[in-house]
Amino acid sequence: LVEAGVREDELARLHSPIGLDLGARTPEETAVSIAAEIVSARWGGSGHALTETDGRIHHDA
């Protein structure tokens, strides 16, 4: 990517590999894990199971 002209600050924004470890076995489950990481990154989620967390489930938008 650097050879193609992508800047270092742009590279720093990339996530690879993408997805949360859900134990996915199918393409559809892999898609769910990728979507889950995107939502987590967007809203600041921890990625932990809700049974392991305290406090509110839904946060203010």
C-alpha positions in Angstrom: 0.0 0.0 0.0 2.9 2.3 0.7 4.2 1.7 -2.8 0.8 2.6 -4.1 0.9 6.0 -2.3 -1.1 5.3 0.8 0.2 7.6 3.6 1.2 6.4 7.1 -1.7 8.2 8.8 -4.1 6.5 6.4 -2.5 3.1 7.1 -2.9 3.7 10.8 -6.7 3.7 10.3 -6.8 0.2 8.9 -7.9 -2.8 11.0 -6.4 -6.1 10.0 -7.4 -8.8 10.4 -11.0 -7.5 10.9 -13.7 -9.1 13.0 -14.3 -10.2 16.5 -13.4 -13.7 17.6 -16.9 -15.2 17.6 -15.9 -18.7 16.6 -17.4 -18.2 13.2 -17.6 -21.2 10.9 -19.6 -19.9 7.9 -19.2 -16.8 5.6 -22.4 -15.4 7.2 -21.0 -15.8 10.7 -17.7 -14.1 9.6 -19.8 -11.2 8.2 -21.5 -10.9 11.6 -18.1 -10.8 13.3 -16.9 -8.0 10.9 -20.1 -6.0 11.4 -19.7 -6.4 15.2 -16.2 -5.0 15.1 -17.4 -2.0 13.0 -20.2 -1.2 15.4 -17.8 -1.6 18.4 -15.3 0.8 16.8 -17.9 3.3 15.8 -19.5 3.5 19.3 -16.7 2.6 21.6 -17.8 -0.8 22.6 -15.6 -3.2 24.5 -16.3 -6.4 22.6 -16.9 -8.2 25.8 -19.9 -10.4 26.5 -22.7 -8.5 28.2 -22.6 -11.1 31.0 -19.1 -9.8 31.8 -20.0 -6.1 32.0 -21.7 -3.8 34.4 -23.9 -0.9 33.7 -26.1 0.0 30.8 -26.5 -2.1 27.7 -27.6 0.7 25.4 -25.7 4.0 25.4 -27.0 7.4 24.4 -26.7 8.0 20.6 
